[in-house]
């Protein structure tokens, strides 16, 4: 992600929706890691930043919160490192919504993004029957309710949803056996 800037020290802060899109969409495309750059661009630095050789103002105001979401205790970390799910999840109702399902110990992440076009109502099917609700990361307190392994939701143009489902009987612990982390509650 490259920061957008004009005059020195003036850059665009990312909305939660844009921030989610900038890192959820690459995961949907299969990313296992993300690279953020641009802090060394002199045109984006304040005088204080130039003296330090990097745009620490941008880091503190924008980038730190993005990176915090990927630290081991962050909400998207498990989805970044988890393997793709073998669940037979399918989506009905649109041809311009891309999605990826990943599973971590006790949690299922369904990440979905719609391209441009009109607002659509889609249904995802194929989740386990023991799933009853899912949290929408970045949209708390919004949740979805599943029935018979399916749920329906709306997608507007360029909208991204990151769903997290905790399996029944799970403590919500995610990650490897060596480095287990308690999933943060939204």
C-alpha positions, -999 to 999 in steps of 0.1 A, spaced: 0 0 0 15 33 -10 4 64 8 -13 91 -13 0 125 -7 3 160 -22 21 186 -3 47 175 23 29 161 53 -5 160 37 -18 125 30 -51 108 28 -61 89 60 -78 56 51 -114 50 61 -122 16 77 -139 5 45 -109 14 23 -84 0 47 -104 -33 48 -105 -34 10 -67 -27 7 -59 -58 27 -89 -81 24 -89 -81 -14 -53 -93 -16 -61 -122 8 -91 -131 -14 -66 -133 -43 -44 -157 -23 -19 -134 -5 -1 -149 24 17 -116 33 13 -79 25 40 -53 18 35 -17 27 58 9 13 61 47 7 73 60 40 106 70 23 89 93 -3 103 128 6 73 146 -10 51 130 17 72 138 47 70 167 71 102 185 80 104 164 111 100 132 91 127 143 66 151 147 95 143 111 106 145 98 70 110 82 70 74 93 73 67 85 109 37 109 109 20 87 83 29 56 103 14 70 135 -18 84 120 -26 57 94 -3 27 89 0 16 126 -37 8 129 -35 -12 96 -5 -32 108 -21 -38 142 -48 -58 124 -22 -83 112 -2 -88 144 -8 -122 161 -36 -109 183 -52 -89 154 -86 -99 139 -72 -108 104 -40 -125 114 -55 -160 114 -71 -155 80 -37 -144 66 -18 -175 76 -46 -201 77 -49 -227 49 -77 -224 24 -107 -243 36 -119 -276 21 -155 -267 29 -177 -268 -2 -188 -231 1 -206 -217 -29 -220 -183 -36 -253 -175 -54 -268 -143 -66 -240 -125 -83 -211 -131 -107 -190 -101 -96 -184 -111 -60 -151 -128 -53 -145 -147 -21 -121 -170 -2 -127 -193 27 -99 -200 52 -100 -221 84 -79 -217 115 -82 -237 147 -118 -232 157 -126 -204 133 -138 -200 97 -131 -168 78 -151 -160 47 -137 -129 29 -157 -115 1 -154 -84 -22 -177 -70 -48 -165 -51 -78 -183 -22 -94 -219 -24 -106 -252 -25 -88 -260 -36 -52 -266 -73 -50 -280 -98 -25 -260 -130 -23 -263 -163 -5 -233 -183 7 -239 -220 12 -218 -249 25 -208 -238 60 -209 -264 87 -243 -269 104 -229 -261 138 -223 -225 128 -251 -202 139 -237 -166 137 -208 -148 122 -191 -115 132 -184 -90 105 -149 -76 111 -148 -38 107 -186 -36 109 -192 -44 146 -217 -50 160 -232 -63 128 -235 -101 125 -250 -126 101 -272 -155 111 -267 -189 94 -293 -216 89 -285 -250 75 -250 -238 67 -262 -208 47 -265 -170 51 -275 -141 29 -260 -106 28 -260 -75 6 -230 -61 -13 -228 -26 -27 -203 -15 -54 -167 -21 -43 -178 -33 -9 -158 -58 12 -170 -81 40 -148 -101 63 -169 -127 82 -155 -147 111 -174 -178 123 -164 -196 155 -173 -232 155 -195 -246 182 -175 -260 211 -145 -239 201 -128 -216 226 -120 -192 198 -83 -200 200 -66 -196 167 -31 -200 154 -5 -228 155 -1 -251 185 32 -233 192 18 -198 192 -19 -199 201 -37 -166 205 -71 -158 219 -93 -143 192 -102 -108 201 -139 -103 206 -156 -75 185 
